[in-house]
Amino acid sequence: MPTRSLNPSEALIERAREAAFEFSEKLPNFICQEIMSRYTQRGREEMALDVVSADIIYDDAHETYRNVKINDRPTDRSLQEIGGSRSTGEFASTLLEIFHPDTHAQFRAGGASSISGFSAQVYDFTVQRENSHWRVQTGSQTLTPAYGGSVWIDQKTARVLRIEMQARNIPSDFEMDTVESSVDYSYVWIGGMSFLLPVRAESLGCARGINECRHNKIDFRNYHEFKSEIKIGN
């Protein structure tokens, strides 16, 4: 049975899918610094809350955090214990889940765009709730919503340069009625090689019915190779 030939738009999505999984397989162990500036937002007014920083260790495809600080002061609490809104998973899981066959994301070609000096093709996408792996948590509530958004793909390399996501059809009993996130990727050097990794991210969560949002702006800095510390003997 002959296989159907892909049109150029479909072919770029398939190349991006292959590039995403190749990216995860070849990603080295590394450490970088996350600087998360957190704000509260009412209408157009935004007020700074605090700055949370941590070292992110990416070791064998797992993210762990250490040296957590709040306003540059060390804390013995983990990121999970700090409270407030936060974001994780920017390095691989967000990208892989959008392109994973089990997610059944539906892509629709948009227009051409320029981002970070690269020529990109923009695709809008949707993911149904039953195929979603995006976990949204606020207080004691956890939601795995349907979502949609846009992805910017480098036309030459098929690498993803930006992802935007918005939760869809949020249940009325969930505390937030708006949940959005974005990740920007750029080339960084680790161990003498260049890798396309997150350099900025943002997340927005708005409480239902009270016109108050929490807005996080995240920078990822100082990427370098991570080598596990192995001690033998005393």
C-alpha positions in Angstrom: 0.0 0.0 0.0 1.6 3.3 -1.0 2.3 5.9 1.7 0.7 9.3 1.4 3.3 12.0 0.5 3.4 14.9 3.0 2.8 18.5 1.9 5.6 21.0 2.9 3.7 22.1 6.0 3.2 18.5 7.3 6.7 17.6 6.4 8.1 20.4 8.7 6.0 19.2 11.6 7.4 15.7 11.1 10.9 17.0 11.0 10.3 19.0 14.1 8.9 15.9 15.8 12.1 14.0 14.9 14.3 16.9 16.0 12.5 17.1 19.4 13.2 13.5 20.3 16.7 13.7 19.0 17.1 16.8 21.2 16.1 14.8 24.3 18.3 11.9 23.5 21.5 14.0 23.0 20.9 16.5 25.7 23.9 16.4 28.1 23.8 16.5 31.9 24.1 20.2 32.8 23.5 22.7 35.5 22.1 26.2 35.1 20.6 29.0 37.2 16.9 29.8 37.2 15.9 33.4 38.2 12.1 33.6 38.6 10.7 37.1 39.2 7.1 36.8 40.6 4.5 39.5 40.3 0.8 40.0 41.2 -1.3 41.7 38.5 -4.6 43.5 38.7 -5.8 44.8 35.4 -2.8 46.6 33.8 -1.1 47.2 37.2 1.7 44.8 38.1 3.5 44.7 41.5 6.6 42.8 42.2 6.3 40.1 44.9 9.7 38.4 45.1 12.6 36.8 43.2 13.1 33.1 43.6 16.4 31.6 42.4 17.7 28.1 42.3 20.3 25.9 40.5 18.7 23.4 38.2 20.5 20.1 37.7 19.5 18.2 34.6 21.0 14.7 35.2 19.9 11.7 33.1 16.8 13.4 31.9 15.6 14.4 35.4 15.4 17.9 36.8 16.3 18.6 40.4 16.8 21.9 42.2 19.3 23.1 44.9 20.6 26.3 46.4 17.0 27.8 46.6 17.0 31.5 47.5 14.2 34.0 48.0 15.3 37.6 47.4 18.9 36.3 47.4 18.5 34.9 50.9 19.1 31.1 51.3 16.1 29.0 52.5 15.9 25.4 53.6 12.6 25.1 51.9 12.3 23.4 48.5 10.6 25.0 45.6 7.5 22.9 46.2 7.4 24.2 49.8 7.8 27.9 49.0 4.2 28.3 47.9 2.8 30.7 45.3 2.9 30.0 41.6 5.8 28.4 39.9 6.8 26.5 36.8 8.9 23.4 35.9 9.4 21.2 32.9 10.7 23.8 30.5 13.7 21.7 29.4 12.2 18.7 27.7 8.8 17.6 28.9 6.8 20.5 27.4 8.4 20.1 24.0 8.2 16.3 23.9 4.6 16.1 25.0 3.4 18.5 22.3 5.1 16.3 19.6 4.5 12.9 21.2 2.2 10.7 19.0 0.1 9.8 22.0 -0.8 13.5 22.5 -2.5 13.6 19.1 -1.8 17.4 18.8 -3.6 18.9 15.8 -1.4 21.4 14.0 -2.5 24.1 11.6 0.0 26.2 9.6 0.0 29.9 10.3 2.3 32.4 8.7 6.0 32.9 8.5 7.7 34.9 11.3 11.1 36.0 12.4 12.2 35.3 16.0 15.6 35.8 17.6 17.1 36.4 14.2 15.8 33.1 12.7 13.2 32.6 10.0 10.4 30.5 11.5 7.1 28.9 10.5 4.3 29.4 13.1 1.8 26.6 13.7 -1.3 26.8 15.9 -2.0 23.6 17.8 -4.7 22.0 20.0 -4.6 19.1 22.4 -7.7 17.4 23.8 -8.1 16.9 27.5 -8.0 13.1 27.3 -4.6 13.3 25.7 -3.1 16.1 27.8 -0.3 15.7 30.3 -0.1 19.3 31.3 -0.6 19.5 35.1 -1.8 22.8 36.5 -1.8 23.0 40.3 -3.2 25.7 42.7 -3.6 25.1 46.4 -5.0 21.6 46.8 -6.5 21.5 43.3 -4.8 19.8 40.3 -6.0 20.0 36.7 -5.0 18.3 33.5 -6.7 20.6 31.0 -7.2 20.6 27.2 -4.9 23.3 25.8 -3.9 25.1 22.6 -1.3 27.5 21.5 1.4 28.2 18.9 4.8 26.9 18.1 7.6 28.6 16.2 9.8 26.2 14.1 13.1 27.1 12.5 12.5 26.3 8.8 16.1 25.2 8.2 16.8 23.0 11.2 13.2 22.1 12.3 14.1 23.1 15.8 11.5 24.7 18.0 12.3 28.3 18.9 9.2 29.3 21.0 6.1 27.6 22.5 3.0 29.4 23.8 0.2 27.4 25.6 -3.2 28.3 27.0 -5.5 26.0 29.0 -8.9 25.5 27.4 -12.3 24.7 28.9 -11.2 25.1 32.5 -14.0 23.6 34.8 -16.0 26.2 36.7 -15.1 24.8 40.1 -11.3 25.3 39.5 -9.8 28.2 41.3 -8.2 29.7 38.2 -10.0 30.7 35.0 -6.9 31.6 33.0 -3.6 29.6 32.7 -1.0 30.5 30.1 2.7 29.8 29.6 5.5 30.4 27.1 9.1 29.2 26.6 11.7 30.8 24.4 14.7 28.7 23.2 18.1 29.8 22.0 21.5 28.2 21.4 23.8 27.9 24.5 27.2 26.3 24.8 27.8 23.3 27.1 31.0 21.3 27.1 32.2 22.9 23.9 29.0 22.1 22.0 25.9 24.1 21.0 22.4 23.1 22.2 19.1 24.8 21.8 17.7 25.2 25.3 15.3 27.5 27.2 16.6 31.0 28.0 13.3 32.6 29.0 9.8 31.5 30.2 6.7 33.1 31.5 3.6 31.8 33.2 0.3 33.5 34.0 -2.5 32.2 36.3 -5.6 34.3 37.1 -7.9 33.7 40.0 -11.5 33.1 39.0 -13.8 36.1 39.3 -11.6 38.5 41.2 -9.4 40.1 38.5 -6.1 39.0 40.1 -3.3 37.2 38.4 0.1 35.8 39.3 2.7 36.4 36.6 6.2 34.8 36.6 9.1 35.9 34.4 11.9 33.3 34.3 15.4 33.6 33.0 17.8 30.6 32.6 21.5 31.5 32.9 25.0 30.2 33.2 24.6 26.8 31.5 27.6 24.5 32.0 28.3 20.8 32.1 27.3 18.9 35.2 29.4 16.0 36.3 28.0 13.7 39.1 30.0 13.8 42.3 31.0 10.3 43.2 32.8 9.7 46.5 34.4 6.4 47.2 35.6 5.5 50.7 35.9 7.9 53.6 
